[in-house]
Amino acid sequence: MLAEPLSAPIHCDASQAQQTKASAFYNPDCEESRNSSSTSSALSNSTFRLEIVNGLRHVDVNLDARTYRSSSFVAQLVSLAIVLRVPAWATVRHLDSSRILIRKASGSLTNAVYFVSYPLSPSLPTILLRIYGSSSGSLISRSHELHTLHVLSSRYHIGPRIYGTFANGRIEEYFDSVTLGPSDLRDEKISRWIGSRMAELHSVEITAIEGPLSVRSLEGKSWEIGVKKNVRTWLPVARKVLAHPNVDKSERSVLNLDAFLEGWVRYLRWLSQVEKVEGSSQRVFAHNDTQYGNILRLTGKLAEGTPEHRQLVVVDFEYASPNPLAFDIANHFHEWTADYLSSTPHLLDFSRYPTPQQRRNFYQAYFSHTHTLQETSTTDVAGEARLAKLDRQVKVWSPASHGMWAIWGIVQAKDDVEKGLAETAAEFDYLGYAKCRMQRFFHEIAVLGV
């Protein structure tokens, strides 16, 4: 939905951010000598402290996502774009803030993505605005995420370019594209493209993101695989959420974290033994959240000679980290069972899990693009064994995905729980989602004989 025409003068103050490498006071009015009077009016009385944090331009100002339709929000956003020197936006002339269009792309009111455009000037590119939710800081490290995005875009040309950050969000590159839908994951060709793209991401050196390992270091010392780290660090927060008086006893019973932890530890021990006997799934730099909403399909024509799978762009690297490649694939397969646009977006339909033939189609594309597992004919013994081994590894790592997202759902429910929102009033039933994933976790470890 497009926002209504907006206009109003802006007045905002910014406090000094912490842990900076460089900083300087910046007054947009100084920039306005090169811009139009209409922009200058909108930006009067604004003074920001511009700093360099994590190698990116940063202003310690908060944007309130709940007011994104207001004129003051738009004026503040324009001022940020100028200070952060967003390409074209920072030097545009005759900018009329009342004509800026803001369209909400996804997320809740307090944790959302917006497309920001200026139709009066075709040369002014659309930019993507992200505003973080208050509970997201309990789940991810924003500084690590920004470091990851910077390395991926600058060194590997993967993901969007980050133009700059502010206290509770960032402005980044917008791709002229459409977001995939649930049915797209089931398309044979698109599934192969996703497999190829995932293999390319898995070729990123872990040390480029996490730093070098010492000679004697082992997994868990210099870095820890993401799924284990996430469950370990999110559990204490989840316990606090479930301890809130607004949480019904019946929900605490279903989301029994003591029982989960016991099952999780038992599962990890079993998993460790299986990998010693059968061989471990290679540790790679993984996305860990390849749901259809995080995969874009470019609408423009690709440059001549560009492989067709490159029309897919994976975004949203909040949960990217080192993980077994089988975990990343298993996690993606579970997203086949989700439909976040349905009347029950928190429930997964496990009958939609990819069939053996659909998994084979994905694996073949993955093998054909990975640097470590060269493509071989799937009709020979070695090729069939390779496919069977990967499918087995995906199966044994599958419960880990359910366990991680079950705890995530509880933590994400924090705001709704504190506000006392009923399941029907919340934008997304996070606790319902957590129950679905946790029930599936116990079901799958039982099937595995854990």
C-alpha atoms as one frame of an Amber mdcrd trajectory, in Angstrom:
protein
   0.000   0.000   0.000   1.326   3.458  -0.891   1.568   6.076   1.772  -0.482
   9.239   1.537   1.280  12.452   0.367   3.356  13.747   3.250   5.006  17.025
   4.143   6.098  18.846   7.294   9.175  20.522   8.775  11.498  18.290  10.746
  13.084  18.811  14.116  15.105  16.049  15.722  18.015  15.668  18.063  20.621
  12.914  18.108  22.801  11.749  20.988  26.383  10.535  20.657  26.645   6.865
  19.663  28.953   4.490  21.456  32.020   2.585  20.199  32.826   4.779  17.216
  35.948   4.868  15.070  35.370   8.349  13.705  32.765  11.055  14.157  31.804
  14.578  13.214  28.836  16.859  13.755  26.831  17.270  10.582  24.164  19.858
   9.882  22.074  19.146   6.785  21.476  22.879   6.425  25.094  23.178   5.280
  24.332  20.735   2.495  21.273  22.709   1.469  23.240  25.460  -0.214  23.478
  22.959  -3.077  19.851  21.822  -2.880  16.411  23.316  -3.363  14.643  25.634
  -0.956  11.830  23.119  -0.476  14.301  20.565   0.864  15.978  23.150   3.039
  12.669  23.997   4.642  12.028  20.375   5.462  15.464  19.954   6.998  15.789
  23.098   9.069  16.874  22.866  12.698  18.342  19.342  12.197  21.767  18.540
  13.584  23.139  15.020  13.489  26.320  13.449  14.724  27.696  11.449  11.817
  30.029   8.621  12.774  31.768   5.668  11.177  30.762   2.400  12.878  31.658
  -1.041  11.526  33.004   0.704   8.463  29.619   2.290   7.723  28.179   5.776
   8.116  26.015   5.948  11.228  23.688   8.473  12.868  22.362   7.819  16.361
  18.728   8.646  15.594  15.658   6.443  16.050  12.847   6.151  13.525   9.426
   5.143  14.808   8.003   2.571  12.381   4.519   3.126  13.756   4.528   6.665
  12.319   5.829   5.842   8.839   2.787   7.522   7.264   3.443  10.815   9.028
   5.103  13.847   7.435   7.626  14.132  10.257   8.793  10.556   9.634   9.358
  11.283   5.936  11.208  14.513   6.630  13.464  12.740   9.104  14.126   9.991
   6.570  15.067  12.512   3.874  17.474  14.162   6.288  19.054  10.795   7.061
  19.462   9.989   3.366  21.352  13.242   2.867  23.581  12.784   5.921  24.349
   9.168   5.072  25.068  10.201   1.493  22.751   7.678  -0.084  23.606   7.737
  -3.823  21.524  10.282  -5.778  19.367  11.064  -2.732  22.217  13.001  -1.128
  22.643  15.355  -4.085  19.166  15.587  -5.583  17.726  19.058  -6.274  14.108
  20.242  -6.072  13.097  17.387  -3.791   9.497  17.730  -2.620   9.157  15.556
   0.484   5.376  15.522   0.111   5.768  13.355  -2.992   7.889  10.635  -1.421
   6.158   7.264  -1.411   6.744   4.699   1.305   5.420   1.189   0.825   5.606
  -1.391   3.567   7.128  -4.576   2.157   7.029  -6.943   5.114   7.160  -7.278
   8.869   5.175  -5.967  11.804   4.609  -2.323  12.643   7.691  -2.188  14.832
   9.949  -4.527  12.852   9.542  -3.887   9.162  10.985  -3.322   5.698   9.881
  -0.406   3.528  10.434   0.605  -0.090  11.068   4.341  -0.403  10.740   5.994
  -3.825  10.316   9.406  -5.458   8.231   8.987  -8.652   8.778  12.585  -9.812
  12.436  11.789 -10.487  13.048   8.524 -12.379  16.778   8.985 -11.846  16.318
   8.811  -8.076  16.654   5.135  -7.146  14.287   3.360  -4.801  15.963   2.582
  -1.488  15.157  -0.027   1.104  14.574   1.029   4.693  14.826  -1.463   7.548
  13.585  -0.689  11.042  14.496  -3.217  13.717  12.019  -4.559  16.238  12.727
  -4.124  19.934  13.070  -7.864  20.555  15.442  -8.516  17.656  18.433  -7.462
  19.733  17.875 -10.528  21.898  18.178 -12.770  18.851  20.980 -11.371  16.720
  24.040  -9.152  16.863  23.417  -6.186  14.588  27.112  -5.280  14.524  28.011
  -8.803  13.381  25.228  -8.729  10.797  26.519  -5.453   9.362  30.072  -6.811
   9.269  28.791  -9.876   7.418  26.861  -7.792   4.892  29.853  -5.531   4.306
  32.187  -8.476   3.607  29.668 -10.299   1.407  28.852  -7.256  -0.735  32.368
  -5.807  -1.028  34.400  -9.008  -1.406  31.995 -11.566  -2.850  29.337  -9.342
  -4.486  26.623 -11.173  -2.579  23.641  -9.400  -1.062  22.735  -5.702  -0.930
  25.027  -2.745  -0.396  24.512  -0.983   2.942  24.447   2.807   2.539  24.350
   3.641   6.216  22.817   2.887   9.590  20.877   4.670  12.304  20.099   3.707
  15.890  17.310   1.224  15.125  17.765   0.403  11.476  19.583   0.914   8.207
  19.207   2.082   4.607  20.339  -0.330   1.908  20.314  -1.082  -1.791  16.995
  -1.921  -3.408  16.802  -4.568  -6.118  14.246  -4.143  -8.902  12.664  -7.503
  -8.298   9.741  -9.552  -7.059   9.759 -11.702  -3.941   9.260 -15.416  -4.407
   6.050 -16.992  -3.136   5.359 -20.400  -1.555   4.630 -22.086  -4.886   7.889
 -20.832  -6.409   9.940 -23.060  -4.122   8.206 -26.057  -5.693   9.009 -24.990
  -9.243  11.641 -27.398 -10.595  13.731 -24.741 -12.317  13.565 -22.208  -9.478
  14.461 -24.915  -6.956  17.579 -25.680  -9.002  18.445 -21.993  -9.064  18.147
 -21.828  -5.275  20.393 -24.877  -4.947  22.987 -23.214  -7.172  22.829 -19.952
  -5.249  23.135 -21.745  -1.924  26.231 -23.588  -3.137  27.799 -20.263  -4.161
  27.132 -18.795  -0.728  28.620 -21.888   0.910  31.842 -21.233  -0.993  32.435
 -18.072   1.080  35.375 -18.607   3.409  34.214 -18.770   7.026  37.396 -17.003
   8.124  36.474 -14.016   5.922  33.488 -13.452   8.193  34.509 -14.920  11.544
  38.250 -14.211  11.442  41.131 -16.705  11.300  41.201 -19.844  13.384  44.285
 -20.520  15.466  46.403 -23.522  14.509  45.096 -25.692  17.323  41.608 -24.301
  17.570  38.632 -26.570  17.129  35.004 -25.846  16.361  33.495 -24.085  19.357
  36.632 -22.179  20.378  37.361 -19.532  17.772  33.842 -19.883  16.394  30.805
 -21.990  17.107  28.263 -23.311  14.631  25.268 -21.006  14.560  22.501 -23.435
  15.470  24.221 -24.475  18.706  25.140 -20.914  19.617  21.641 -19.611  18.929
  19.866 -22.170  21.077  22.397 -21.687  23.887  22.111 -17.889  23.913  18.368
 -17.627  23.228  17.226 -20.106  25.871  17.672 -17.767  28.884  15.637 -15.064
  27.130  12.949 -17.594  26.195  12.679 -18.676  29.835  12.023 -15.082  30.879
   9.315 -14.714  28.254   7.505 -17.859  29.373   7.837 -16.796  33.029   5.779
 -13.673  32.348   2.405 -13.743  34.155   0.599 -13.120  30.856   1.652 -16.550
  29.584  -0.948 -19.206  30.283   0.121 -22.300  32.232  -1.052 -24.556  29.437
   1.352 -22.842  27.028   4.212 -23.232  29.487   3.352 -26.911  29.664   3.492
 -27.370  25.888   6.624 -25.223  25.630   8.392 -27.036  28.453  11.931 -25.702
  28.128  13.376 -28.126  30.687  12.092 -31.045  28.612  13.320 -29.376  25.450
  16.802 -28.808  26.844  17.028 -32.427  27.942  15.978 -33.589  24.467  18.282
 -31.062  22.776  21.355 -32.189  24.706  20.517 -35.829  24.039  20.057 -35.085
  20.343  23.376 -33.224  20.060  25.215 -36.114  21.692  23.570 -38.549  19.284
  24.390 -36.246  16.373  28.034 -36.061  17.385  28.280 -39.834  17.470  26.557
 -40.190  14.091  29.003 -37.763  12.496  31.962 -39.668  13.933  30.694 -42.882
  12.378  29.145 -41.647   9.120  31.219 -38.526   8.491  30.344 -34.953   9.323
  28.505 -32.494   7.142  30.946 -29.856   5.942  30.903 -26.630   7.957  30.189
 -23.698   5.656  29.107 -20.097   5.825  25.327 -20.564   5.748  22.344 -18.260
   5.326  20.132 -20.253   7.742  16.871 -18.555   6.731  16.235 -19.230   3.031
  12.476 -18.865   3.166  10.719 -17.657   0.033  10.338 -14.132   1.412  14.119
 -13.779   1.594  14.663 -14.691  -2.060  14.195 -12.077  -4.775  13.880 -12.602
  -8.512  15.307  -9.717 -10.520  12.911  -8.283 -13.076  15.540  -6.622 -15.255
  17.497  -8.330 -18.008  20.711 -10.019 -16.933  23.995  -9.064 -18.534  24.939
 -11.244 -21.488  26.675 -14.418 -20.405  25.304 -14.305 -16.832  24.037 -17.727
 -15.644  20.245 -17.724 -15.389  20.277 -18.711 -11.709  21.856 -15.315 -10.949
  18.456 -13.708 -11.412  17.805 -14.905  -7.869  19.168 -12.728  -5.065  19.141
 -13.891  -1.457  18.710 -11.161   1.157  18.284 -10.876   4.930  21.457 -12.260
   6.456  20.512 -11.623  10.102  20.978 -15.287  11.038  23.866 -16.112   8.706
  26.692 -17.969  10.426  28.912 -21.051  10.174  26.771 -24.188  10.109  26.751
 -27.648   8.563  25.691 -27.362   4.932  23.105 -30.081   5.621  21.512 -27.836
   8.257  21.113 -24.978   5.771  19.510 -27.290   3.217  17.244 -28.927   5.811
  16.189 -25.504   7.016  15.299 -24.499   3.455  13.266 -27.672   2.921  11.201
 -26.868   6.017  10.325 -23.532   4.432   8.561 -25.487   1.684   5.967 -26.332
   4.347   5.285 -22.682   5.280   2.795 -20.202   3.863   3.143 -16.924   5.718
   0.328 -15.376   3.674  -2.285 -17.946   4.682  -4.970 -17.571   7.353  -2.730
 -19.599   9.711   0.772 -18.328   8.875   2.252 -19.760  12.076   1.455 -23.356
  11.152   3.567 -25.545   8.880   2.030 -28.110   6.542   4.494 -30.994   6.618
   2.756 -32.763   3.737   4.398 -30.095   1.553   7.926 -31.204   2.475   9.867
 -31.921  -0.753   9.603 -35.434  -2.124  12.702 -37.583  -2.799  12.633 -36.497
  -6.451  12.318 -32.827  -5.528  15.210 -33.155  -3.100  17.286 -34.917  -5.770
  16.615 -32.035  -8.172  17.898 -29.569  -5.557  20.950 -31.682  -4.660  22.023
 -32.050  -8.289  22.001 -28.287  -8.772  23.866 -27.819  -5.509  26.579 -30.320
  -6.473  27.031 -28.738  -9.883  28.003 -25.383  -8.305  29.978 -26.270  -5.215
  33.766 -26.067  -5.164  34.197 -28.993  -2.824  31.795 -31.541  -4.332  32.283
 -31.582  -8.093  29.383 -32.694 -10.241  29.419 -36.340 -11.260  26.880 -38.404
 -13.100  24.049 -39.371 -10.772  23.695 -42.662 -12.640  26.993 -44.100 -11.408
  27.566 -45.660  -8.021  29.646 -42.777  -6.671  27.066 -40.209  -7.716  24.201
 -42.086  -6.136  26.191 -42.594  -2.952  26.920 -38.852  -2.806  23.246 -38.009
  -3.163  22.233 -40.589  -0.556  24.841 -39.350   1.912  23.710 -35.740   1.617
  20.061 -36.740   1.995  20.941 -38.690   5.138  22.852 -35.716   6.566  19.902
 -33.423   5.850  17.660 -35.846   7.718  19.851 -36.016  10.818  20.262 -32.221
  10.958  16.559 -31.574  10.315  15.483 -31.550  14.005  18.086 -28.873  14.725
  16.172 -26.441  12.530  12.944 -27.099  14.426  14.670 -26.701  17.781  16.302
 -23.392  16.876  13.164 -21.793  15.449  11.038 -23.029  18.346  13.189 -21.020
  20.753  13.234 -18.106  18.309   9.446 -18.031  18.282   9.291 -17.763  22.062
  11.762 -14.883  22.123   9.929 -13.106  19.304   6.714 -13.319  21.323   8.222
 -11.091  24.018   6.524  -7.853  22.927   3.110  -9.472  22.467   3.363 -11.255
  25.816   4.286  -8.075  27.666   1.397  -6.212  26.024  -0.969  -9.034  26.916
  -2.065  -9.487  23.323  -4.209 -12.502  22.598  -3.269 -14.801  19.739  -6.007
 -13.287  17.589  -4.811  -9.727  18.259  -1.128 -10.314  17.512   0.134  -9.778
  13.964   1.766 -13.213  14.045   1.204 -15.980  16.590   4.822 -16.488  17.620
   4.000 -18.809  20.505   1.796 -20.873  18.206   4.685 -21.068  15.760   7.050
 -22.099  18.559   4.670 -24.879  19.618   4.465 -26.171  16.043   8.245 -26.275
  15.657   8.858 -27.778  19.083   6.327 -30.557  18.551   8.026 -31.365  15.276
  11.441 -31.381  16.961  10.341 -34.091  19.400   8.615 -36.028  16.631  11.717
 -36.090  14.430  14.211 -37.071  17.122  11.859 -39.906  18.057  11.808 -41.076
  14.432  15.619 -40.976  14.431  15.656 -43.118  17.561  17.147 -40.470  19.821
